[in-house]
Amino acid sequence: MTLGIFAISIIFMLLGMAVQYRLKSKFATYAKQGLAVNLSGNEIAQKMLRDNGIYDVQVTCVEGQLTDHYNPINKTVNLSRDVYEGRSISAAAVSAHECGHAVQHATAYSMLMLRSKIVPAVQISTNLSQWVIIAGLGVLGFGGGNQTLLLIGIILFAVTTLFSLITLPVEFDASARALRWLDTANITSAPEKEKAKDALKWAALTYVVAALASVAMLVQYILIYQGRSRD
């Protein structure tokens, strides 16, 4: 069974690397294709926020690549420099997507609210689950294993898996909001919108792979627990 866990980890690690490579390739391609409206990612973000009646969210520039994110705690849309200053299809797609999260927050989108509520539990489970599971399995010098510890570890890991699954509709919805707005606000032409949709699709796939990997690992842990319970 532990061999199965190792195999699943390798498979999804390779799959994740492949998706990340494709994502970076797509974004690099669309980053070279300018928008007809010639607006920067910052300008697009500002406009989307205003069009949705949001005035208490700041747009900031952060370092790094693909580091773009929305922070609901301090209400900031954080865009990487290439997106913040860029006037490309990639910049438009990413900035609108992150503002999509701000719109979700402003409208109390149920899945985003649920995800925010379980963040404290996820932080605990992420830090502890693997160590508790290792102790429960009795590997790496942790003795002969303990069924109770293993069950506790599985429950902790299940919280992390739940978070990964809840993240999927949050990300898909943010992209859908972004694409609708890009169209109705006349930021992108029809061909540009299709390319923005393609870029966001590959970004979403990274979350899909992570969720599938988490589910597969959780099932494997449960099977191990059930197998040992029958022994």
Secondary structure, 3 states (H helix, E strand, C coil): CHHHHHHHHHHHHHHHHHHHHHHHHHHHHHHCCECCCCCCHHHHHHHHHHHCCCCCCEEEEECCCCCCEEECCCCEEEEEHHHHHCCEHHHHHHHHHHHHHHHHHHCCCHHHHHHHHCHHHHHHHHHHHHHHHHHHHCCCCCCCCCHHHHHHHHHHHHHHHHHHHHHHHHHHHHHHHHHHHHHHCCCCCHHHHHHHHHHHHHHHHHHHHHHHHHHHHHHHHHHHHHHHHHC
